[in-house]
Amino acid sequence: MATISQVGTALEECFGDSAIEANQQIRVVKRERKFTPVALATTFVLGFLNNPRATVADLAGSAAEANVDVSPQAIEKRFTPELAGFLENLFRGMTKKVVASSETLAPILERFTKVTLIDSSSVVLPESQQDRFRGTGGTNGSGKAALKLQTELDLRSGALRVDIEQGKNPDGASSRQHIAWTPGSLRIADLGYFNILVFAAIAAAKAFFLSRIQHTTIVWRNNERVGNIVSWLNQQTETMVDCWIEIGAKDRLPCRLVAWKVPLDQVSRRRCRARKEAVRRGRQATAATLAACEWTFMITNADEEQLSTKEIIVLYRARWQIELLFKRWKSISLIAELSGKNDTVQMVRLWARMCAAIIQHWLTVMVAWISKSSFSLVRLAKRVRKIADAIIAALAGYGDLLQVLARFKKVVKRTCRRDSRSKPGTLELLRNPEKLDYSLS
């Protein structure tokens, strides 16, 4: 019930004080006639939660649920730059609200105060937005205008943080690289965030890191430089390596290396991808890059008592959950779909959908972030649409919001269970790392 109360409070704040504050920053409602800031936010955000491709007629129906009698034509006139700015401010406020489960998904996660997965996802914008959100300007849909959602997901509690950055900014330069680290927490990130100085800062704060390592990184063993990581691994007789090393050319960082050779078919697939990526960048894959495809290797400062070899592998595999979060946002909430007759309509829809994506995640945490249960998060995300009208009505005073949320949780428990599989998924592996098959890693 605690998480239901959190979600209820977050929704009431969003479609209450937060909407009023957003309107004070950008006056989208200048004179309250039919629409108040709260009713406007409710109509557009929950309307697009109900249907990410909502028409003006659909939104008029959502307004009616909020006890606002307006025509589709009146809704169409609301698509203004001020509304886009209002919804953007609302989204920024929503990303600062914390909805977190008091339960832990798996015992392994209880060893840390937080288990933070960090990654980013880019959203291409209309070119008219490039003064505010500069994109890379390249081909392949990268766009002259884009924003980047720097996202942190606490795997332990489900808590989410999202920062909006310029699309052109590399992950390694994100401000999230230099936050104050919580003692006892674990940060899991991919190569885009690889930075030896950042790892040193995390260790100094008595926190932990888990990361892949650049294949060109210099390795030291027993105070002796032994070359780059791949050349040193190729000298080993074992196909699985778990040992302490130091990395860095100057300021050496002690860390634990976990590495293993991958099956030949996986090596071939990796080399194929590496060659295609090199061609995309206008060059050829180097011999060192192709040699690195034979190994998977990562580093951490957690010792053997803190995490076993299998547990390290399972935790790094769990990093994929943040990629799946982005996938649900883009395939179900359609946050990256630019649709509409002009840039203003497209931006209104984009910010409304992004607000809806946050609510989708809150409801996911409320239902799925509990121990000893396993849900299909895709089914759950689709099921969220069916609760939108009930939330609108409850917020308008035509029902009890907590009862609506409790009923939703009960229905989802019956309808969104994860199908049994022959191979263990991320949650099963987190709960029992011994189920890991190295050949699948």
BATIDREN-820982 format. One line per 8 residues: number of its first residue (from 1); for each residue x negated, y, z negated of C-alpha. Coordinates in nm, 3 decimals, padded with zeros to 5 digits. Each point is the difference from the previous one (the first is absolute). Example, Ala and Ser with C-alpha at 12.3 -4.5 7.8 and 13.67 -1.06 7.14 Angstrom:
# residues 2
1	-01.230:-00.450:-00.780; -00.137:00.344:00.066
***
This chain:
# residues 441
1	00.000:00.000:00.000; -00.297:00.232:-00.063; -00.092:00.017:00.370; 00.365:00.056:00.097; 00.004:00.300:-00.235; -00.324:00.129:00.156; 00.145:-00.020:00.350; 00.325:00.159:-00.114
9	-00.186:00.289:-00.163; -00.224:00.047:00.306; 00.303:00.014:00.232; 00.186:00.246:-00.223; -00.308:00.224:-00.016; -00.055:-00.015:00.378; 00.360:00.083:00.079; 00.020:00.254:-00.278
17	-00.278:00.224:-00.130; -00.249:-00.102:00.271; 00.242:00.094:00.279; 00.074:00.335:-00.167; -00.372:00.069:-00.042; -00.071:-00.096:00.363; 00.269:00.246:00.110; -00.159:00.275:-00.208
25	-00.326:-00.053:00.188; 00.169:-00.003:00.341; 00.349:00.150:00.011; 00.184:-00.249:00.215; 00.324:00.071:-00.191; 00.032:00.377:-00.029; 00.368:00.018:-00.094; 00.174:-00.302:-00.145
33	00.317:-00.065:00.194; 00.041:-00.367:00.072; -00.359:-00.114:-00.036; -00.197:00.045:-00.321; -00.371:-00.092:00.001; 00.090:-00.321:-00.184; 00.273:-00.098:00.248; -00.227:00.084:00.295
41	-00.282:-00.218:-00.136; 00.242:-00.282:-00.078; 00.156:00.011:00.346; -00.324:-00.008:00.198; -00.223:-00.221:-00.214; 00.257:-00.262:-00.095; 00.162:00.029:00.342; -00.329:-00.102:00.161
49	-00.051:-00.264:-00.269; 00.330:-00.149:00.111; -00.094:00.023:00.369; -00.347:00.121:00.110; 00.151:00.085:00.339; 00.301:00.178:-00.149; 00.198:00.221:00.239; 00.157:00.330:-00.103
57	00.329:-00.190:-00.032; -00.167:-00.247:-00.236; -00.140:00.286:-00.206; 00.343:00.163:-00.015; 00.123:-00.328:-00.146; -00.278:00.008:-00.262; 00.098:00.358:-00.083; 00.360:-00.116:-00.049
65	-00.125:-00.260:-00.250; -00.154:00.294:-00.189; 00.340:00.179:00.010; -00.112:00.248:00.267; 00.245:00.036:00.288; -00.200:00.104:00.307; 00.018:-00.078:00.370; -00.275:-00.163:00.205
73	-00.044:00.337:00.174; -00.066:00.164:-00.337; -00.258:-00.267:-00.078; -00.173:00.062:00.333; -00.040:00.370:-00.085; -00.183:-00.100:-00.318; -00.299:-00.135:00.196; -00.226:00.302:-00.056
81	-00.367:00.059:-00.083; 00.116:00.099:-00.349; 00.164:-00.340:-00.048; -00.319:-00.175:00.113; -00.200:00.203:-00.254; 00.259:-00.069:-00.270; -00.021:-00.376:00.059; -00.380:00.012:00.012
89	-00.007:00.169:-00.342; 00.246:-00.256:-00.130; -00.224:-00.281:00.126; -00.307:00.151:-00.164; 00.190:00.018:-00.328; 00.120:-00.360:00.032; -00.354:-00.131:00.044; -00.089:00.138:-00.344
97	00.274:-00.197:-00.177; -00.108:-00.329:-00.155; 00.220:-00.306:00.017; -00.187:-00.293:-00.151; 00.095:-00.342:-00.127; -00.088:-00.092:-00.357; -00.049:-00.360:00.115; -00.310:-00.130:00.176
105	00.025:-00.205:00.319; -00.276:-00.244:-00.098; -00.222:-00.069:-00.304; -00.317:00.088:00.192; 00.120:00.360:00.030; 00.035:00.034:-00.378; -00.379:00.005:-00.032; 00.001:00.356:00.133
113	00.184:00.317:-00.101; 00.084:00.054:00.369; -00.074:-00.187:00.322; 00.003:00.273:00.264; 00.016:-00.080:00.370; -00.103:00.304:00.204; 00.049:00.053:00.373; 00.143:00.251:00.245
121	00.244:00.007:00.289; 00.019:00.264:00.272; 00.320:00.145:00.145; -00.019:00.186:00.332; 00.193:00.330:00.003; 00.124:00.233:00.274; -00.285:00.211:00.137; 00.167:00.312:-00.141
129	-00.116:-00.120:-00.345; -00.372:-00.006:00.077; -00.074:00.326:-00.183; 00.116:-00.163:-00.324; -00.085:-00.363:00.065; -00.298:-00.041:00.230; -00.023:-00.338:00.173; -00.302:-00.162:00.160
137	00.109:00.118:00.345; -00.104:-00.329:00.155; 00.175:-00.253:00.218; 00.189:-00.313:-00.105; 00.276:00.203:-00.161; -00.225:00.167:-00.258; 00.141:00.342:00.088; -00.107:00.361:-00.036
145	00.225:00.025:-00.307; 00.021:-00.269:-00.267; 00.019:-00.040:-00.373; -00.159:-00.270:-00.209; 00.172:-00.160:-00.296; -00.276:-00.074:-00.251; 00.172:-00.263:-00.211; -00.077:-00.179:-00.325
153	00.209:-00.296:-00.111; -00.046:-00.142:-00.349; 00.040:-00.372:00.059; 00.050:-00.054:-00.372; 00.302:00.229:-00.048; 00.112:00.101:00.350; -00.068:00.369:-00.072; -00.065:00.199:00.316
161	-00.189:00.320:00.076; -00.005:00.165:00.344; -00.207:00.302:00.102; 00.050:00.175:00.335; -00.323:00.081:00.184; -00.102:00.116:00.346; 00.017:-00.278:00.255; -00.358:00.068:00.109
169	-00.144:-00.054:-00.348; -00.195:-00.327:-00.035; 00.091:-00.221:-00.295; -00.347:00.033:-00.145; 00.050:00.378:-00.035; 00.335:-00.028:-00.178; 00.039:00.184:-00.330; 00.113:-00.335:-00.143
177	-00.364:-00.106:00.008; -00.083:00.232:-00.289; 00.286:-00.028:-00.247; -00.055:-00.068:-00.372; -00.022:-00.377:-00.032; 00.201:-00.173:-00.272; -00.216:-00.223:-00.223; 00.085:-00.366:00.051
185	00.165:00.058:00.338; -00.090:-00.178:00.325; -00.008:00.172:00.342; 00.022:-00.214:00.314; -00.078:00.171:00.331; -00.116:-00.081:00.350; -00.310:00.115:00.188; 00.146:00.341:00.079
193	-00.056:00.097:-00.364; -00.345:-00.159:-00.036; -00.222:00.239:-00.194; -00.277:-00.107:-00.237; 00.019:00.325:-00.200; 00.375:-00.047:-00.050; -00.061:-00.356:-00.121; -00.261:00.128:-00.243
201	00.248:00.257:-00.136; 00.264:-00.271:-00.047; -00.247:-00.220:-00.189; -00.111:00.296:-00.215; 00.364:00.054:-00.101; 00.014:-00.364:-00.121; 00.236:-00.087:00.284; -00.040:-00.261:00.273
209	-00.018:-00.002:00.380; 00.048:-00.271:00.263; -00.093:00.080:00.357; -00.131:-00.141:00.322; -00.354:00.113:00.074; -00.153:00.153:00.313; -00.203:-00.263:00.186; -00.290:00.244:00.033
217	-00.026:00.057:-00.378; -00.348:-00.049:-00.144; -00.024:-00.279:-00.260; -00.242:-00.038:-00.291; -00.061:-00.321:-00.197; -00.225:-00.020:-00.304; -00.117:00.355:00.069; -00.110:-00.097:00.351
225	00.150:00.135:00.320; 00.120:-00.295:00.209; 00.153:00.176:00.303; 00.362:00.056:00.099; 00.283:-00.210:-00.136; 00.051:-00.223:00.306; -00.367:-00.082:00.057; -00.033:-00.093:-00.367
233	00.314:-00.216:00.003; -00.123:-00.186:00.307; -00.306:-00.104:-00.200; 00.213:-00.171:-00.265; 00.058:-00.374:00.003; 00.349:00.019:-00.152; 00.313:00.092:00.191; 00.144:00.162:-00.314
241	-00.208:00.262:-00.182; 00.085:00.157:-00.336; -00.289:00.189:-00.157; -00.112:00.337:-00.135; -00.187:00.237:00.229; -00.078:00.369:00.032; 00.105:00.210:00.298; -00.108:00.337:00.136
249	-00.321:00.135:00.148; -00.072:00.248:-00.284; 00.240:00.001:-00.293; 00.049:-00.373:-00.037; 00.328:-00.128:-00.137; 00.019:-00.337:-00.180; 00.299:-00.198:00.122; 00.120:-00.352:00.050
257	00.006:-00.136:00.353; 00.260:-00.260:00.100; -00.042:-00.127:00.355; 00.094:-00.306:00.202; -00.035:-00.125:00.355; 00.321:-00.011:00.198; 00.118:-00.273:00.242; -00.122:00.018:00.360
265	00.344:00.075:00.144; 00.029:00.299:-00.232; -00.350:00.114:00.100; 00.107:-00.006:00.365; 00.313:00.207:-00.072; -00.201:00.253:-00.199; -00.258:00.038:00.276; 00.273:00.047:00.257
273	00.154:00.278:-00.208; -00.342:00.158:-00.057; -00.072:00.008:00.373; 00.342:00.151:00.078; -00.046:00.265:-00.268; -00.345:00.087:00.136; 00.139:00.036:00.353; 00.278:00.224:-00.135
281	-00.269:00.223:-00.146; -00.197:00.003:00.326; -00.288:-00.224:-00.100; -00.104:-00.363:-00.040; 00.012:-00.206:-00.318; -00.346:-00.031:-00.154; -00.168:-00.331:-00.082; 00.014:00.091:-00.369
289	00.375:00.058:00.016; 00.057:-00.334:00.172; -00.225:-00.179:-00.252; 00.200:00.149:-00.287; 00.311:-00.173:00.135; -00.130:-00.330:-00.138; 00.044:00.113:-00.360; 00.256:00.154:-00.229
297	-00.175:00.197:-00.273; 00.110:00.232:-00.278; -00.137:00.158:-00.314; 00.129:00.070:-00.348; -00.129:00.100:-00.341; 00.225:-00.253:-00.176; -00.207:-00.279:-00.150; 00.066:-00.374:00.013
305	00.191:00.004:-00.329; 00.229:00.275:00.128; 00.072:-00.160:00.339; -00.091:-00.333:00.154; -00.101:-00.033:00.364; 00.346:-00.121:00.102; 00.167:00.278:-00.196; -00.208:00.263:00.179
313	00.100:-00.143:00.338; 00.368:-00.016:-00.098; -00.001:00.359:-00.129; -00.160:00.133:00.317; 00.254:-00.191:00.210; 00.270:00.178:-00.203; -00.121:00.329:00.152; 00.209:-00.095:00.302
321	00.311:00.086:-00.204; -00.055:00.370:00.059; -00.022:-00.063:00.375; 00.333:-00.182:-00.025; 00.144:00.298:-00.187; -00.094:00.226:00.293; 00.145:-00.256:00.240; 00.336:00.005:-00.182
329	00.000:00.380:-00.002; -00.063:00.011:00.374; 00.210:-00.294:00.119; 00.297:00.036:-00.237; -00.004:00.364:-00.117; -00.136:00.115:00.340; -00.219:00.273:-00.152; -00.222:00.011:00.309
337	00.280:00.017:00.258; 00.030:00.343:00.160; 00.353:00.035:00.134; 00.218:00.302:00.068; 00.057:00.266:00.261; -00.269:00.234:-00.135; -00.289:00.020:-00.245; 00.216:00.141:-00.280
345	00.245:-00.290:00.014; -00.292:-00.244:00.008; -00.161:00.154:-00.309; 00.327:00.005:-00.195; 00.050:-00.367:00.074; -00.360:-00.084:-00.083; 00.005:00.163:-00.347; 00.344:-00.142:-00.080
353	-00.118:-00.350:00.094; -00.315:00.040:-00.208; 00.209:00.098:-00.303; 00.216:-00.305:00.066; -00.312:-00.221:00.016; -00.097:00.108:-00.351; 00.346:-00.091:-00.129; -00.029:-00.333:00.180
361	-00.320:-00.068:-00.195; 00.155:00.101:-00.333; 00.282:-00.248:00.054; -00.253:-00.267:00.101; -00.191:00.049:-00.325; 00.326:-00.012:-00.197; 00.086:-00.341:00.145; -00.318:-00.177:00.107
369	-00.271:00.113:-00.243; 00.082:-00.263:-00.259; -00.188:-00.310:-00.104; 00.097:-00.352:00.107; 00.205:00.118:00.296; -00.071:00.019:00.372; 00.194:00.214:00.246; -00.013:00.073:00.370
377	-00.091:00.369:-00.007; 00.113:00.040:00.362; 00.347:-00.132:-00.079; 00.010:00.214:-00.311; -00.095:00.314:00.194; 00.278:-00.067:00.251; 00.246:-00.065:-00.281; -00.079:00.343:-00.149
385	00.200:00.161:00.283; 00.321:-00.152:-00.133; -00.028:00.182:-00.332; -00.043:00.352:00.141; 00.369:00.097:00.008; 00.055:-00.136:-00.351; -00.290:00.212:-00.129; 00.142:00.310:00.172
393	00.340:-00.059:-00.158; -00.149:-00.061:-00.345; -00.212:00.316:00.020; 00.316:00.191:00.097; 00.175:-00.126:-00.312; 00.204:-00.282:00.154; -00.168:-00.284:-00.187; -00.268:-00.096:-00.249
401	-00.345:00.012:00.162; -00.159:-00.253:-00.237; 00.283:-00.246:00.066; -00.050:00.045:00.375; -00.372:-00.075:-00.039; 00.062:-00.297:-00.228; 00.250:-00.144:00.248; -00.249:00.046:00.284
409	-00.268:-00.183:-00.199; 00.237:-00.288:-00.067; 00.094:-00.033:00.369; -00.361:00.015:00.117; -00.100:-00.276:-00.240; 00.251:-00.223:00.179; -00.065:00.102:00.358; -00.365:00.102:00.040
417	-00.192:-00.293:-00.143; -00.316:-00.088:00.188; 00.026:-00.318:00.208; -00.220:-00.289:-00.104; -00.316:-00.037:00.209; -00.254:-00.271:00.057; -00.286:00.236:-00.079; -00.015:00.218:-00.312
425	00.058:00.372:00.044; -00.163:00.291:-00.179; 00.222:-00.021:-00.307; -00.048:-00.375:-00.040; -00.377:00.042:00.029; -00.006:00.282:-00.254; 00.187:-00.223:-00.242; -00.220:-00.299:00.075
433	-00.330:00.082:00.178; -00.086:-00.372:00.004; 00.241:-00.035:00.292; -00.242:00.196:00.218; -00.138:-00.183:00.304; -00.332:00.157:00.097; 00.051:-00.088:00.366; 00.301:00.233:-00.002
441	-00.185:00.291:-00.163
***
